[in-house]
Amino acid sequence: MNSATDDNKFSPPAARAATERAQVREALTRGKIEMQGIVPWSSNYTYLVSIAYDGRAMHAIYKPQCGERPLWDFEDGTLCKREVAAYELSAFLGFPNIPVTVLRADAPQGLGMVQEFIDHKRRENFFTLRDKYHADMQSIAIFDALINNTDRKGGHILMDHQGAVWAIDHGVTFHQEPKLRTVIWDFIDDPIPDALYKQLEKLRAALKANEPALAPLTELLTRAELRALATRLNELLRARVYPAPSEGWPHIPWPPV
């Protein structure tokens, strides 16, 4: 557990303007994609691509559905959809920082996830950032508990050159059975910070009201997975503290980075 405080205060969604996210989303959704090369050491086929749109260019990560490695506990061909679902949920909550992520059917190798590329500091990861960026880690940890992230490695947390912390790689998430596996166990039994708790309450109200902002989740996840999401949310709100590892399931991914 880590109950220390610092000057890194979480503030919902003002960290990134909605207009900026909308502009990036439009480019990712409508821009022309050109393959640049494969990203090495990835579990599934992952490509760096360039996207040209409206006279501008940007880099992105493309993970085609056809390149997903079959897993025994996740339905084939769903990892790219889970990545998009994680982004949509984070955008609604205002935490954590996840690169804008869309689903493209017209990508070079067919349907797949296209995500803005974050130019990050190569030597930074959770283990180098955990102490200084306490509030960011709190937000990522509660988000992982909510989405049932089964593979939060230290290397899935990045820092860009402007000093912002980002979370990536959310393909194995939203399973209906408890599978939380993460390197972030720093906050076991710590109270959920008020700002995060209020956003979770907002999410519960939105789910009950079937708010349009959450409509993409119904297209990306199964009904069973959405029910399990609501159950995890209610449990977090009831307990008001960060969860502890469950018995009978390995709770730290390998390798941890």
VENRA-V233834 format. One record per pair of residues at least 4 apart in sequence whose ideal C-beta (glycine too) atoms are under 6 Angstrom apart, sorted by sequence separation. I is the first residue (numbers start at 1). J is the second residue. D is the distance in whole Angstrom. If there is no record, write none. Layout:
I:J:D
I:J:D
//
This chain:
16:20:6
25:29:6
26:30:6
27:31:5
42:46:4
124:128:5
126:130:6
129:133:5
152:156:6
160:164:5
175:179:5
192:196:5
217:221:6
221:225:4
52:57:5
107:112:5
124:129:6
144:149:4
192:197:5
206:211:4
221:226:5
70:76:5
105:111:5
159:165:6
245:251:4
39:46:4
50:57:6
51:58:5
130:137:6
90:98:4
144:152:5
158:166:5
206:214:6
38:47:6
39:48:6
50:59:6
51:60:5
104:114:5
157:167:6
37:48:5
49:60:5
68:79:5
87:98:5
35:47:6
36:48:4
65:77:5
101:113:6
102:114:5
156:168:5
36:49:6
49:62:5
156:169:4
35:49:6
36:50:6
87:101:4
101:115:4
47:62:5
65:80:5
33:49:5
34:50:5
99:115:5
100:116:5
46:63:5
63:80:6
84:101:5
99:116:4
33:51:6
83:101:6
84:103:5
99:118:5
31:51:4
32:52:5
31:52:6
151:172:5
31:53:3
45:67:3
150:172:5
30:53:6
44:67:5
207:230:6
27:51:6
44:68:5
149:173:5
44:69:5
27:53:4
43:69:6
147:173:4
127:154:5
140:167:5
147:174:6
148:175:5
126:154:4
125:154:4
136:165:4
150:179:4
154:183:5
204:233:6
83:113:4
125:155:5
152:182:4
126:157:4
148:179:6
150:181:5
80:112:5
125:157:6
133:165:5
148:180:6
80:113:4
124:159:4
200:237:6
120:158:4
121:159:5
144:182:5
120:159:6
118:158:6
120:160:5
118:160:5
66:109:6
96:139:5
141:184:4
66:110:6
95:139:4
96:140:5
62:107:6
64:109:4
64:110:6
65:111:5
141:187:6
65:112:5
96:143:5
137:184:6
174:221:6
64:112:4
118:166:5
176:224:5
192:240:6
63:112:5
176:225:5
62:112:6
63:113:5
142:192:6
191:241:6
174:225:5
62:114:5
176:228:4
189:241:5
190:242:5
60:114:5
61:115:5
142:196:5
188:242:6
138:193:6
187:242:4
60:116:6
61:117:6
188:244:5
60:117:5
126:183:6
59:117:4
86:147:6
178:246:5
97:166:5
98:167:6
181:251:6
96:167:5
181:253:5
29:102:5
35:108:5
183:256:5
28:102:5
33:107:6
25:100:5
24:100:4
21:100:6
13:94:3
12:94:3
86:170:3
28:114:5
146:232:6
83:170:5
86:173:6
83:171:5
82:171:5
82:173:5
24:116:5
79:171:4
82:174:5
145:243:5
153:253:5
151:253:5
154:256:6
155:257:5
154:257:4
153:257:6
93:199:5
92:213:6
8:133:5
10:135:4
8:134:6
9:135:6
8:135:4
6:134:5
88:216:5
10:139:5
85:217:6
85:220:4
84:220:6
85:221:6
81:220:4
2:186:4
10:195:5
1:188:5
3:190:6
12:199:5
1:190:6
//
